[in-house]
């Protein structure tokens, strides 16, 4: 009887270890955020005066406290191909910082550029705008885990 209980205990421990140490990709923590002006930048491209839109999405970086991933995606330009520099600026517990991302596309959505922002844990503000400033801007108020 003791051998059966020991075997059952070993099997249970192996199952728990497999569940904890599985090979699934890391999931990002939820990122509570408020974007009062939306998450899309409407702008003119860097050539041919082509008008376009750029979508910006934020998520917490998996297993990296204080880091936010910014996904910048051009959704297409009229009279493209065109591109834009997108300037990201943030203020968090790590201070005031900024980063630039360049996106390029034709009339269809382009490739998403992802950049890691070291914001710090706690309350933060992130802003995004095309550079040079040719359209609206977007901003987020968020809590970074």
DSSP file (Angstrom, degrees, kcal/mol; ACC not computed):
  #  RESIDUE AA STRUCTURE BP1 BP2  ACC     N-H-->O    O-->H-N    N-H-->O    O-->H-N    TCO  KAPPA ALPHA  PHI   PSI    X-CA   Y-CA   Z-CA
    1    1 A X     >        0   0    0      0, 0.0     4,-1.9     0, 0.0     5,-0.2   0.000 360.0 360.0 360.0 -37.5    0.0    0.0    0.0
    2    2 A X  H  >  +     0   0    0      1,-0.2     4,-2.3     2,-0.2     5,-0.2   0.872 360.0  54.7 -67.2 -37.1    2.8    2.4    0.8
    3    3 A X  H  > S+     0   0    0      1,-0.2     4,-2.4     2,-0.2    -1,-0.2   0.890 107.3  50.7 -64.6 -39.0    4.5    1.8   -2.6
    4    4 A X  H  > S+     0   0    0      2,-0.2     4,-2.5     1,-0.2    -1,-0.2   0.915 110.9  48.0 -65.2 -43.0    1.2    2.8   -4.4
    5    5 A X  H  X S+     0   0    0     -4,-1.9     4,-2.3     2,-0.2    -2,-0.2   0.902 112.4  49.4 -64.7 -39.5    0.9    6.0   -2.4
    6    6 A X  H  X S+     0   0    0     -4,-2.3     4,-2.4     2,-0.2    -2,-0.2   0.917 111.7  48.5 -65.2 -42.6    4.5    6.8   -3.1
    7    7 A X  H  X S+     0   0    0     -4,-2.4     4,-2.4     1,-0.2    -2,-0.2   0.896 111.6  50.0 -64.2 -39.6    4.1    6.2   -6.8
    8    8 A X  H  X S+     0   0    0     -4,-2.5     4,-2.3     2,-0.2    -1,-0.2   0.895 110.8  49.9 -65.4 -39.2    0.9    8.3   -6.8
    9    9 A X  H  X S+     0   0    0     -4,-2.3     4,-2.4     2,-0.2    -2,-0.2   0.901 111.1  48.4 -65.2 -41.8    2.8   11.1   -5.0
   10   10 A X  H  X S+     0   0    0     -4,-2.4     4,-2.4     2,-0.2    -2,-0.2   0.904 111.8  49.8 -64.9 -41.3    5.7   11.0   -7.5
   11   11 A X  H  X S+     0   0    0     -4,-2.4     4,-2.1     2,-0.2    -2,-0.2   0.905 111.5  48.5 -64.6 -40.7    3.2   11.0  -10.4
   12   12 A X  H  X S+     0   0    0     -4,-2.3     4,-2.3     2,-0.2    -2,-0.2   0.916 111.6  49.4 -65.6 -42.2    1.4   14.0   -9.0
   13   13 A X  H  X S+     0   0    0     -4,-2.4     4,-2.5     1,-0.2    -2,-0.2   0.898 110.5  50.8 -63.4 -40.0    4.7   15.9   -8.4
   14   14 A X  H  X S+     0   0    0     -4,-2.4     4,-2.2     2,-0.2    -1,-0.2   0.894 110.0  50.3 -65.0 -38.9    5.7   15.2  -12.0
   15   15 A X  H  X S+     0   0    0     -4,-2.1     4,-2.0     2,-0.2    -2,-0.2   0.906 111.6  47.3 -65.1 -41.8    2.4   16.5  -13.3
   16   16 A X  H  X S+     0   0    0     -4,-2.3     4,-2.5     2,-0.2     5,-0.2   0.917 111.9  50.4 -65.4 -43.0    2.7   19.7  -11.3
   17   17 A X  H  X S+     0   0    0     -4,-2.5     4,-2.8     1,-0.2    -2,-0.2   0.893 110.2  50.2 -62.7 -39.7    6.3   20.2  -12.4
   18   18 A X  H  < S+     0   0    0     -4,-2.2    -1,-0.2     1,-0.2    -2,-0.2   0.886 111.9  48.1 -66.2 -37.4    5.3   19.7  -16.1
   19   19 A X  H >< S+     0   0    0     -4,-2.0     3,-0.6     1,-0.2    -2,-0.2   0.902 116.9  41.8 -69.0 -40.1    2.5   22.2  -15.7
   20   20 A X  H 3< S+     0   0    0     -4,-2.5    -2,-0.2     1,-0.2    -1,-0.2   0.889 121.7  39.4 -74.4 -39.7    4.8   24.8  -14.0
   21   21 A X  T 3< S+     0   0    0     -4,-2.8    -1,-0.2    -5,-0.2    -2,-0.2   0.021  86.5 142.7-101.0  27.0    7.8   24.3  -16.3
   22   22 A X    <   -     0   0    0     -3,-0.6    -3,-0.1     1,-0.1    -4,-0.0  -0.044  59.2-119.0 -62.6 170.4    5.8   23.9  -19.5
   23   23 A X        +     0   0    0     -5,-0.1    -1,-0.1     2,-0.0     3,-0.1   0.150  66.0 130.3-101.1  18.7    7.0   25.3  -22.8
   24   24 A X        -     0   0    0      1,-0.1     3,-0.1     3,-0.0     2,-0.0  -0.408  67.8 -97.2 -68.3 149.4    4.1   27.7  -23.5
   25   25 A X        -     0   0    0      1,-0.1     2,-0.1    -2,-0.1    -1,-0.1  -0.316  45.8 -94.9 -65.7 151.4    5.1   31.2  -24.4
   26   26 A X        -     0   0    0     36,-0.1     2,-0.4    -3,-0.1    36,-0.2  -0.421  38.1-137.4 -67.0 138.8    5.1   33.8  -21.6
   27   27 A X        -     0   0    0     -2,-0.1    36,-0.3    -3,-0.1     2,-0.1  -0.797  17.4-117.3 -99.3 141.3    1.9   35.8  -21.3
   28   28 A X        -     0   0    0     -2,-0.4    33,-0.1    34,-0.2    34,-0.1  -0.456  29.7-111.3 -74.2 146.6    2.0   39.5  -20.7
   29   29 A X        -     0   0    0     32,-0.2    31,-0.8    -2,-0.1    -1,-0.1  -0.415  44.8 -89.9 -68.9 152.8    0.5   40.9  -17.6
   30   30 A X        -     0   0    0     29,-0.1     2,-0.6    -2,-0.1   115,-0.2  -0.397  38.3-147.8 -62.2 145.1   -2.7   42.9  -18.0
   31   31 A X        -     0   0    0     27,-0.1     2,-0.2   113,-0.1   113,-0.1  -0.851   4.9-147.2-120.4  93.6   -1.9   46.6  -18.5
   32   32 A X        +     0   0    0     -2,-0.6   111,-2.2   111,-0.4     2,-0.3  -0.441  35.9 163.1 -61.6 123.2   -4.6   48.9  -17.1
   33   33 A X  E     -A  142   0A   0     -2,-0.2     2,-0.4   109,-0.2   109,-0.2  -0.986  35.5-155.9-147.6 153.2   -4.6   51.9  -19.4
   34   34 A X  E     -A  141   0A   0    107,-2.5   107,-2.0    -2,-0.3     2,-0.8  -0.946   7.1-173.3-130.6 109.3   -6.7   54.9  -20.4
   35   35 A X    >   -     0   0    0     -2,-0.4     3,-1.4   105,-0.2   105,-0.2  -0.815   4.0-176.5-101.0  93.8   -6.1   56.4  -23.9
   36   36 A X  T 3  S+     0   0    0     -2,-0.8    -1,-0.2     1,-0.3   104,-0.1   0.749  81.9  38.5 -65.4 -24.4   -8.3   59.6  -23.8
   37   37 A X  T 3  S-     0   0    0    102,-0.5    -1,-0.3     1,-0.4     3,-0.3   0.225 117.0-104.9-109.5  14.2   -7.6   60.6  -27.5
   38   38 A X    <   -     0   0    0     -3,-1.4   101,-0.4   101,-0.2    -1,-0.4  -0.286  27.8 -91.2  89.1-178.8   -7.6   57.1  -29.0
   39   39 A X  S    S+     0   0    0     99,-0.1    17,-2.6    -3,-0.1     2,-0.4   0.170  89.8  93.2-121.0  14.9   -4.7   55.0  -30.2
   40   40 A X  E     -E   55   0B   0     -3,-0.3     2,-0.5    15,-0.2    15,-0.2  -0.934  57.8-150.7-117.0 133.9   -4.4   56.0  -33.9
   41   41 A X  E     -E   54   0B   0     13,-3.4    13,-2.6    -2,-0.4     2,-0.5  -0.895   7.6-158.4 -99.7 125.9   -2.1   58.7  -35.3
   42   42 A X  E     +E   53   0B   0     -2,-0.5    94,-1.0    11,-0.2     2,-0.3  -0.925  33.9 145.5-103.4 125.7   -3.5   60.4  -38.5
   43   43 A X  E     -E   52   0B   0      9,-2.5     9,-3.0    -2,-0.5     2,-0.4  -0.902  50.9-102.0-151.7 170.2   -0.6   62.0  -40.3
   44   44 A X  E     -E   51   0B   0     -2,-0.3     7,-0.3     7,-0.2    90,-0.1  -0.855  46.0-115.9 -98.7 142.9    1.1   63.0  -43.6
   45   45 A X        -     0   0    0      5,-4.5     4,-0.2    -2,-0.4    39,-0.2  -0.073  25.5-103.4 -71.5 176.5    3.9   60.7  -44.8
   46   46 A X  S    S+     0   0    0     37,-2.0     2,-0.3     3,-0.1    -1,-0.1   0.443 101.6  32.8 -83.3   0.3    7.5   61.8  -45.2
   47   47 A X  S >  S+     0   0    0     36,-0.2     3,-1.5     3,-0.1    -2,-0.2  -0.992 115.6  13.5-152.0 152.6    7.2   62.0  -49.0
   48   48 A X  T 3  S-     0   0    0     -2,-0.3     3,-0.1     1,-0.3    -2,-0.1   0.600 105.3 -91.3  61.9  13.5    4.6   62.9  -51.7
   49   49 A X  T 3  S+     0   0    0     -4,-0.2     2,-0.4     1,-0.2    -1,-0.3   0.865  70.6 173.6  48.9  40.1    2.3   64.5  -49.0
   50   50 A X    <   -     0   0    0     -3,-1.5    -5,-4.5    29,-0.1     2,-0.3  -0.646  24.5-137.5 -82.5 132.3    0.6   61.1  -48.7
   51   51 A X  E     +E   44   0B   0     -2,-0.4    27,-3.3    -7,-0.3     2,-0.3  -0.640  35.8 148.8 -89.2 144.4   -1.9   60.9  -45.9
   52   52 A X  E     -EF  43  77B   0     -9,-3.0    -9,-2.5    -2,-0.3     2,-0.3  -0.926  36.6-116.6-159.2-177.6   -2.0   57.8  -43.6
   53   53 A X  E     -EF  42  76B   0     23,-1.4    22,-2.8    -2,-0.3    23,-0.6  -0.977  14.0-160.0-134.6 147.2   -2.7   56.4  -40.2
   54   54 A X  E     -EF  41  74B   0    -13,-2.6   -13,-3.4    -2,-0.3     2,-0.4  -0.996  10.6-148.5-130.4 127.2   -0.5   54.6  -37.7
   55   55 A X  E     -EF  40  73B   0     18,-3.3    18,-3.0    -2,-0.4     2,-0.4  -0.792  10.1-165.5 -97.2 136.2   -1.9   52.4  -35.0
   56   56 A X  E     - F   0  72B   0    -17,-2.6     2,-0.4    -2,-0.4    16,-0.2  -0.987   7.2-179.1-124.0 127.0   -0.1   52.2  -31.6
   57   57 A X  E     - F   0  71B   0     14,-2.2    14,-3.1    -2,-0.4     2,-0.4  -0.965   9.8-154.9-125.5 142.8   -0.8   49.4  -29.1
   58   58 A X  E     + F   0  70B   0     -2,-0.4     2,-0.3    12,-0.2    12,-0.2  -0.914  16.6 165.7-118.5 143.4    0.7   49.0  -25.6
   59   59 A X  E     - F   0  69B   0     10,-1.8    10,-3.4    -2,-0.4     2,-0.2  -0.985  41.6 -98.1-148.7 155.8    1.2   45.8  -23.5
   60   60 A X  E     - F   0  68B   0    -31,-0.8     2,-0.3    -2,-0.3     8,-0.2  -0.524  44.8-112.7 -71.1 138.6    3.2   44.8  -20.5
   61   61 A X    >   -     0   0    0      6,-2.0     3,-1.5     3,-0.4   -32,-0.2  -0.566  36.8-108.5 -73.1 132.1    6.4   43.0  -21.4
   62   62 A X  T 3  S-     0   0    0     -2,-0.3   -34,-0.2     1,-0.3    -1,-0.1  -0.394  95.2  -4.5 -65.0 134.8    6.2   39.3  -20.2
   63   63 A X  T 3  S+     0   0    0    -36,-0.3    -1,-0.3    -2,-0.1     2,-0.2   0.742 110.1 103.6  55.9  28.8    8.4   38.6  -17.3
   64   64 A X    X   -     0   0    0     -3,-1.5     3,-1.8     3,-0.2    -3,-0.4  -0.697  62.0-152.0-138.1  83.5    9.9   42.1  -17.3
   65   65 A X  T 3  S+     0   0    0      1,-0.3    56,-0.1    -2,-0.2     3,-0.1  -0.275  81.5  20.0 -57.8 138.1    8.5   44.3  -14.6
   66   66 A X  T 3  S+     0   0    0      1,-0.3    54,-2.9    54,-0.2    53,-1.5   0.442  99.7 112.9  84.6  -0.1    8.5   48.0  -15.4
   67   67 A X  E <   - G   0 118B   0     -3,-1.8    -6,-2.0    -6,-0.2     2,-0.4  -0.861  45.5-165.7-109.5 141.8    8.7   47.4  -19.2
   68   68 A X  E     -FG  60 117B   0     49,-2.6    49,-3.3    -2,-0.4     2,-0.5  -0.985  13.9-140.7-124.1 134.4    6.1   48.2  -21.8
   69   69 A X  E     -FG  59 116B   0    -10,-3.4   -10,-1.8    -2,-0.4     2,-0.6  -0.852  13.5-158.3 -94.3 126.1    6.0   46.9  -25.4
   70   70 A X  E     -FG  58 115B   0     45,-2.7    45,-2.1    -2,-0.5     2,-0.7  -0.927   1.6-161.0-105.4 119.9    4.9   49.5  -27.9
   71   71 A X  E     -FG  57 114B   0    -14,-3.1   -14,-2.2    -2,-0.6     2,-0.6  -0.901   7.8-169.3-102.7 112.3    3.6   48.0  -31.2
   72   72 A X  E     +FG  56 113B   0     41,-3.1    41,-2.9    -2,-0.7     2,-0.4  -0.910   8.8 176.4-109.1 119.1    3.6   50.6  -33.9
   73   73 A X  E     -F   55   0B   0    -18,-3.0   -18,-3.3    -2,-0.6     2,-0.4  -0.976  26.0-139.7-129.0 120.3    1.8   49.6  -37.2
   74   74 A X  E     -F   54   0B   0     37,-0.5    36,-2.7    -2,-0.4   -20,-0.3  -0.645  10.7-160.9 -72.9 130.7    1.2   51.7  -40.3
   75   75 A X  E     -     0   0B   0    -22,-2.8    34,-0.3    -2,-0.4   -21,-0.1   0.398  56.7 -69.1 -95.0   3.8   -2.3   51.0  -41.5
   76   76 A X  E     -F   53   0B   0    -23,-0.6   -23,-1.4    32,-0.2     2,-0.4  -0.279  40.8-120.8 125.3 153.3   -1.7   52.4  -45.0
   77   77 A X  E >   -F   52   0B   0     29,-2.4     3,-1.1   -25,-0.2     2,-0.3  -0.978  19.5-126.5-126.9 137.8   -1.0   55.6  -46.9
   78   78 A X  T 3  S+     0   0    0    -27,-3.3   -27,-0.2    -2,-0.4     3,-0.1  -0.642 102.7  12.7 -75.1 141.0   -2.9   57.2  -49.7
   79   79 A X  T 3  S-     0   0    0     -2,-0.3    -1,-0.3   -29,-0.1   -29,-0.1   0.775 117.8-179.6  60.0  28.7   -0.5   57.9  -52.7
   80   80 A X    <   +     0   0    0     -3,-1.1    26,-0.2   -29,-0.1     2,-0.1  -0.082  64.1 110.6 -73.1 179.2    2.0   55.6  -50.9
   81   81 A X        +     0   0    0     24,-0.6    25,-0.3    25,-0.1     2,-0.3   0.341  68.2 133.8 -80.9 146.8    4.5   54.2  -50.4
   82   82 A X  E     -B  105   0A   0     23,-2.7    23,-2.8    -2,-0.1     2,-0.3  -0.854  31.7-161.0-146.8 179.3    5.4   56.5  -47.5
   83   83 A X  E     -B  104   0A   0     -2,-0.3   -37,-2.0    21,-0.3     2,-0.3  -0.957   2.9-151.1-158.3 174.3    6.6   56.3  -44.0
   84   84 A X  E     -B  103   0A   0     19,-2.1    19,-2.5    -2,-0.3     2,-0.5  -0.994  20.8-123.3-150.7 148.7    6.9   58.3  -40.7
   85   85 A X  E     -BC 102 131A   0     46,-0.9    46,-2.8    -2,-0.3     2,-0.6  -0.833  29.0-154.5 -84.7 133.5    9.0   58.6  -37.7
   86   86 A X  E     -BC 101 130A   0     15,-3.7    15,-2.3    -2,-0.5     2,-0.6  -0.963   4.0-151.7-111.9 122.2    6.9   58.0  -34.6
   87   87 A X  E     -BC 100 129A   0     42,-3.2    42,-1.7    -2,-0.6     2,-0.5  -0.832   9.5-166.3 -96.8 123.7    8.2   59.6  -31.5
   88   88 A X  E     +BC  99 128A   0     11,-3.2    11,-2.5    -2,-0.6     2,-0.4  -0.936   8.9 178.2-109.9 129.1    7.3   57.9  -28.2
   89   89 A X  E     +BC  98 127A   0     38,-2.4    38,-3.3    -2,-0.5     2,-0.3  -0.979   2.9 179.8-129.6 144.5    7.9   59.8  -25.0
   90   90 A X  E     -BC  97 126A   0      7,-2.4     7,-2.4    -2,-0.4     2,-0.4  -0.988  21.3-156.7-147.1 155.6    7.1   58.6  -21.5
   91   91 A X  E     +BC  96 125A   0     34,-2.6    34,-2.1    -2,-0.3     2,-0.2  -0.980  37.7 131.1-132.2 117.7    7.2   59.6  -17.9
   92   92 A X  E >  S-B   95   0A   0      3,-1.6     3,-1.9    -2,-0.4    28,-0.2  -0.686  74.5 -60.9-145.4-162.6    7.3   56.9  -15.2
   93   93 A X  T 3  S+     0   0    0      1,-0.3    27,-0.2    -2,-0.2     3,-0.1   0.664 129.8  59.4 -68.5 -14.2    9.2   55.9  -12.1
   94   94 A X  T 3  S-     0   0    0     25,-1.9    -1,-0.3     1,-0.3     2,-0.2   0.347 115.1-113.6 -92.3   5.1   12.4   55.6  -14.2
   95   95 A X  E <   -B   92   0A   0     -3,-1.9    -3,-1.6    24,-0.3     2,-0.5  -0.505  52.5 -28.9 100.7-167.8   12.1   59.3  -15.3
   96   96 A X  E    S+B   91   0A   0     -5,-0.2     2,-0.3    -2,-0.2    -5,-0.2  -0.783  70.3 156.1 -92.1 125.3   11.4   61.1  -18.6
   97   97 A X  E     -B   90   0A   0     -7,-2.4    -7,-2.4    -2,-0.5     2,-0.3  -0.893  20.8-161.6-142.7 170.0   12.6   59.2  -21.7
   98   98 A X  E     -B   89   0A   0     -2,-0.3     2,-0.3    -9,-0.2    -9,-0.2  -0.983   4.4-172.2-152.2 162.3   11.9   58.9  -25.4
   99   99 A X  E     -B   88   0A   0    -11,-2.5   -11,-3.2    -2,-0.3     2,-0.4  -0.980  16.0-138.1-152.4 150.5   12.4   56.6  -28.4
  100  100 A X  E     -B   87   0A   0     -2,-0.3     2,-0.4   -13,-0.2   -13,-0.2  -0.914  14.4-171.3-114.2 142.0   11.9   56.9  -32.1
  101  101 A X  E     -B   86   0A   0    -15,-2.3   -15,-3.7    -2,-0.4     2,-0.5  -0.993  12.0-147.6-129.4 136.9   10.4   54.2  -34.4
  102  102 A X  E     -B   85   0A   0     -2,-0.4     2,-0.3   -17,-0.2   -17,-0.2  -0.924  16.8-175.7-107.6 128.6   10.3   54.4  -38.2
  103  103 A X  E     -B   84   0A   0    -19,-2.5   -19,-2.1    -2,-0.5     2,-0.3  -0.916   1.8-173.3-120.9 150.3    7.4   52.7  -40.0
  104  104 A X  E     +B   83   0A   0     -2,-0.3     7,-0.5     7,-0.2     2,-0.3  -0.997  13.7 147.5-144.3 142.2    6.9   52.4  -43.8
  105  105 A X  E     -B   82   0A   0    -23,-2.8   -23,-2.7    -2,-0.3   -24,-0.6  -0.979  32.1-136.8-162.5 167.0    4.0   51.1  -45.9
  106  106 A X  S    S-     0   0    0      2,-0.4   -29,-2.4    -2,-0.3   -24,-0.1   0.047  72.5 -47.5-104.9-137.2    2.2   51.5  -49.2
  107  107 A X  S    S+     0   0    0    -31,-0.3     2,-0.2   -27,-0.1     3,-0.1   0.594 123.6  63.3 -75.9  -9.7   -1.7   51.5  -49.5
  108  108 A X  S    S-     0   0    0      1,-0.1    -2,-0.4   -32,-0.1   -31,-0.2  -0.668 104.2 -74.6-109.4 166.3   -2.0   48.4  -47.3
  109  109 A X        -     0   0    0    -34,-0.3   -34,-0.2    -2,-0.2    -1,-0.1  -0.313  54.3-146.3 -58.3 142.2   -1.0   47.9  -43.6
  110  110 A X        -     0   0    0    -36,-2.7     2,-0.2     1,-0.2    -5,-0.1  -0.257  30.7 -58.8-101.4-171.2    2.7   47.5  -43.1
  111  111 A X        -     0   0    0     -7,-0.5   -37,-0.5    -2,-0.1     2,-0.4  -0.473  53.3-118.2 -73.8 137.6    5.0   45.6  -40.8
  112  112 A X        -     0   0    0     -2,-0.2     2,-0.5   -39,-0.2   -39,-0.2  -0.613  22.0-153.1 -77.4 129.8    4.6   46.2  -37.0
  113  113 A X  E     -G   72   0B   0    -41,-2.9   -41,-3.1    -2,-0.4     2,-0.5  -0.921  10.2-161.2-103.5 126.7    7.6   47.6  -35.3
  114  114 A X  E     -G   71   0B   0     -2,-0.5     2,-0.4   -43,-0.2   -43,-0.2  -0.918   9.2-177.9-112.0 132.6    7.8   46.7  -31.6
  115  115 A X  E     -G   70   0B   0    -45,-2.1   -45,-2.7    -2,-0.5     2,-0.6  -0.977  24.3-127.8-130.1 145.0   10.0   48.6  -29.2
  116  116 A X  E     -G   69   0B   0     -2,-0.4     2,-0.6   -47,-0.2   -47,-0.2  -0.804  21.1-161.5 -93.9 122.1   10.6   48.0  -25.5
  117  117 A X  E     -G   68   0B   0    -49,-3.3   -49,-2.6    -2,-0.6     2,-1.3  -0.913  11.4-147.7-106.3 120.5   10.1   51.0  -23.3
  118  118 A X  E     +G   67   0B   0     -2,-0.6   -51,-0.2   -51,-0.2   -26,-0.1  -0.727  37.3 153.7 -87.6  95.1   11.6   50.9  -19.8
  119  119 A X        -     0   0    0    -53,-1.5   -25,-1.9    -2,-1.3   -24,-0.3   0.811  44.6-125.6 -92.9 -36.3    9.0   52.9  -18.0
  120  120 A X        -     0   0    0    -54,-2.9   -54,-0.2    -3,-0.2     2,-0.2  -0.169  36.5 -61.0  98.9 160.3    9.4   51.6  -14.4
  121  121 A X  S    S+     0   0    0     24,-0.2     2,-0.3   -56,-0.1    24,-0.2  -0.494  95.5  27.7 -80.9 146.1    6.7   50.2  -12.2
  122  122 A X  E    S- D   0 144A   0     22,-2.7    22,-3.2    -2,-0.2     2,-0.2  -0.717 104.0  -2.0 110.6-158.8    3.7   52.1  -11.1
  123  123 A X  E    S+ D   0 143A   0     -2,-0.3     2,-0.3    20,-0.2    20,-0.2  -0.470  70.1 164.6 -73.2 138.5    1.7   55.0  -12.6
  124  124 A X  E     - D   0 142A   0     18,-2.6    18,-2.5    -2,-0.2     2,-0.4  -0.958  30.8-140.4-149.8 164.8    3.0   56.3  -16.0
  125  125 A X  E     -CD  91 141A   0    -34,-2.1   -34,-2.6    -2,-0.3     2,-0.4  -1.000  16.4-171.6-130.4 133.6    2.1   58.4  -19.0
  126  126 A X  E     -CD  90 140A   0     14,-2.2    14,-2.9    -2,-0.4     2,-0.3  -0.984   2.6-169.9-125.2 136.8    3.1   57.6  -22.6
  127  127 A X  E     -CD  89 139A   0    -38,-3.3   -38,-2.4    -2,-0.4     2,-0.3  -0.932   1.6-168.5-123.7 150.5    2.7   59.9  -25.6
  128  128 A X  E     +CD  88 138A   0     10,-2.7    10,-2.7    -2,-0.3     2,-0.3  -0.999  14.0 157.3-138.0 139.7    3.1   59.1  -29.3
  129  129 A X  E     -CD  87 137A   0    -42,-1.7   -42,-3.2    -2,-0.3     2,-0.2  -0.982  42.2-105.4-154.5 152.0    3.2   61.5  -32.3
  130  130 A X  E     -C   86   0A   0      6,-0.6     2,-0.4    -2,-0.3   -44,-0.2  -0.519  51.1-101.8 -74.7 151.6    4.5   61.4  -35.8
  131  131 A X  E    S+C   85   0A   0    -46,-2.8   -46,-0.9    -2,-0.2     2,-0.2  -0.991 108.7  34.2-128.9 130.1    7.7   63.5  -36.3
  132  132 A X  S    S-     0   0    0     -2,-0.4     2,-0.3   -48,-0.1    -1,-0.1   0.571 113.6-106.5 -66.2 153.9    7.8   66.2  -37.5
  133  133 A X        +     0   0    0     -2,-0.2    -2,-0.2     1,-0.2     4,-0.1  -0.336  61.4 149.3 -60.5 111.9    4.4   66.8  -35.9
  134  134 A X        +     0   0    0     -2,-0.3     2,-0.2     2,-0.2    -1,-0.2   0.230  62.5   5.6-128.9  10.1    2.0   66.7  -38.8
  135  135 A X  S    S-     0   0    0     -5,-0.2   -92,-0.2     1,-0.2   -94,-0.0  -0.769  97.4 -36.2-163.3-153.4   -1.2   65.4  -37.2
  136  136 A X        -     0   0    0    -94,-1.0    -6,-0.6    -2,-0.2     2,-0.3  -0.130  49.5-135.9 -77.5 178.6   -2.8   64.4  -33.9
  137  137 A X  E     - D   0 129A   0     -8,-0.1     2,-0.3   -96,-0.1    -8,-0.2  -0.881   7.1-141.8-129.9 166.2   -1.0   62.7  -31.0
  138  138 A X  E     - D   0 128A   0    -10,-2.7   -10,-2.7    -2,-0.3     2,-0.3  -0.948  16.0-174.3-126.9 149.8   -2.0   59.9  -28.7
  139  139 A X  E     - D   0 127A   0   -101,-0.4  -102,-0.5    -2,-0.3     2,-0.4  -0.992   7.6-158.9-144.6 153.5   -1.5   59.5  -25.0
  140  140 A X  E     - D   0 126A   0    -14,-2.9   -14,-2.2    -2,-0.3     2,-0.5  -0.985   8.2-157.7-131.4 139.9   -2.0   56.8  -22.4
  141  141 A X  E     +AD  34 125A   0   -107,-2.0  -107,-2.5    -2,-0.4     2,-0.3  -0.985  37.6 159.1-110.1 126.5   -2.3   56.9  -18.7
  142  142 A X  E     -AD  33 124A   0    -18,-2.5   -18,-2.6    -2,-0.5     2,-0.5  -0.926  45.7-124.3-148.0 166.4   -1.4   53.5  -17.3
  143  143 A X  E     - D   0 123A   0   -111,-2.2     2,-0.5    -2,-0.3  -111,-0.4  -0.975  29.0-152.7-115.5 117.9   -0.3   51.4  -14.4
  144  144 A X  E       D   0 122A   0    -22,-3.2   -22,-2.7    -2,-0.5  -113,-0.1  -0.805 360.0 360.0 -97.0 123.1    2.8   49.3  -15.2
  145  145 A X              0   0    0     -2,-0.5   -24,-0.2  -115,-0.2    -1,-0.1   0.491 360.0 360.0 -70.8 360.0    3.2   46.1  -13.3
